[in-house]
Amino acid sequence: MPALLLLLRVVTIAVLGFAFAANANDVAPDLELHDLKGAPHKLADYRGKPVVLNFWATWCTPCATEMPLLDEMQKRYQGRVVFIAASVDFDDVKPSIAAFIKKHHADDLTVMVGADLDSLHDFGLKDAMPGTVFIDAEGNIVGRASGALKRDELETQMQKLAGAPASLPKDDQKPAEKAAK
């Protein structure tokens, strides 16, 4: 009997491991967003380039904290990776999004609206804000992060997507560090 229980546990762990591994390369669902001028954009329009899709909101403190880091990476990987900052804010908050982006030093991010909290689930993210999905050039999800991004984790994901980044700005101070001052 103990051998049967052990075998059952091993099989269960293997099946669960396979299930979670299979989710790592899910095809990203299509998502229609709008830029701040109202023009529609589909995630599928960006096929051929890696995409970092970040779900955030103006009411989310960790979202505001990571904005300068995302902006820095947008600059460093410009032309090689598409960064989309997709707000999940309600329509009544949308007029204040541009001011929020400016306040949090993220002027270079591609900001979109039209996502909602259900979008987190659609992309396999947990119920935590912010949520980030890393999508390869073929449209497959190759990484997920629920909660605030850490610099080393983001840099590792970026190198997997696009290789080494461009050098830092000439003053050798990271934009995210400037914003903190």
N, C-alpha and C positions, 0 to 999 in steps of 0.2 A: 504493500500500500504506500509506504513512504516514497518508493521509487516512482510510482505512478503520479503522486503529487508533485514530485520534483520535475518529472517530464512535462506535466501540465503547466507548471510555472515557467519552464524554459520555453515552451511553445507559445504561451501567452506573451512573454516578454519579446520573443522574436516577432510575433505578429504585430504587437504595438510598435516596436521599433521600425518595422517595415512601413506601417501606416504613417508614422511621423516622417520618415525619410521620403516617402512618396510625395508628401506635401511640399517638400523643399523645391521641387521643380514644376509646380503647378503653372499652367498657363495663366497669366494675369487676366482677370476679367476685364471686359471693356468698361470704361468709365467715361461718362461725358461730363466735362467741366466747362466753366466759362471764365475767360480772363476778366480783369477788372473793368474792361470796357464793354463787356457783355458778349464778346465773340465766342462761339462754341469751339471746343477742342476735345477730341477723343484721344484716349490713351493709345489706341491703335495707330494714331497718326505719327507716333514717335518710334514705331518699329524701325529697326536698323541702327538704333543708338541705345545704349544702356540708359535706364531711367531710375532716379531716386525719387520715389513718391512719398512725400511726408504729409500726414494728416495732422492738423493742428487747429487750435481755436484761440480767440482773443482772451477768453476767460481762463486759459490754461497756463499757469506759471511756468512749468517745465518747458512748454512750447516756446514761450518768450525767451527763456534762458538759452535754448539751443539755436535760436534764429541766427545769431552772429556766426556760429560754427557752420551752419548750412550755407550761409552767404559766402563765407570764406571758401568752402569746398566748391561752390558754384564757380567762383573766380578761378580756382586752381584747376578745375577740370572743364573749363569752358570749351565748348566745341567737341568734347569727347563724351560727356555725360549730360543728360537733360535732368535738371532738378525741377520738380514741381512741388510747390507748397500749396496743398489743397485744404482750404479752410472748411471746417464743419459748422461754422457759425450759422445761426438763423438769419433769414433775410433782413430783419430789422437792424442787425449789427453790421451788415456788409458795407454800409457807407463809411464806417470807421476803420476798415481793414487797412487802407493805404496809410493812414496815420500810425496805426499799430506797427506796420512793417518799417516805416521810417524811424519810429521811436526805438525799435529793437535792432537797428543797424542791419537790415536785411534787404536793402534796396535793389540788390542784384538778383534776388530770387525770382523765379517765374511763379507768380502768385495766381491761384485759381480759386474759384468758388463753385459751389454746387455739390460738394461731397456732404455726407452726413455720417452719423455714428454707425449706421448700418454698413457703410463702406468699409469700416475697420473689419467687420466680420467677413465681408465679401472677399477681402484680401488675406484672410486667415490671421488677423491680428487679435490680440487680447483686448479686453475692455480697459484700456489704459491710454492716456493721452500724454504725449503725442504718440503716433504710430508711424513707422517707416517701413516701406517695402522697397527692396532692391530688385530691379527687373533687368534681365540681360537683353541684348540687342534683338534676340529672337522672340521676346515677349514672355519669357519664363521667369517666375519668381525664384530668385536664387538666395534670398535672405529676407529676414523680417526682424524688426526690433519694436517691441512694445515698451513705451516709456521713453524717457529722455535718452538721447544718444550720448555716448561718451566718445571723446576724440579718438582714442586708440581703436575702438570698435568701428567707428565710421571710417577711419583711414584704412583699416584692414578690408572692409567691404568695398571701398572705393578702388583699392589696388586690385581686388579680384575682378571688379567690373571693367577697369580701364587701364590698369598698370600704374606706373609712377606718376605723381602729380607734377604740375608745373611748379617752379620755385615760388617761395613766398615773396610778398612785396619787398621792394628794395630796402625799406627801413628795418627789415628782419623782425618786425613785430607782427605777430599774427593778428588779423582783423578782430578775431574774437577776444583777444586780450585788450585791444584798444577800446572795444565797446564796454568792457568791464570797468574801465577807469572812469 
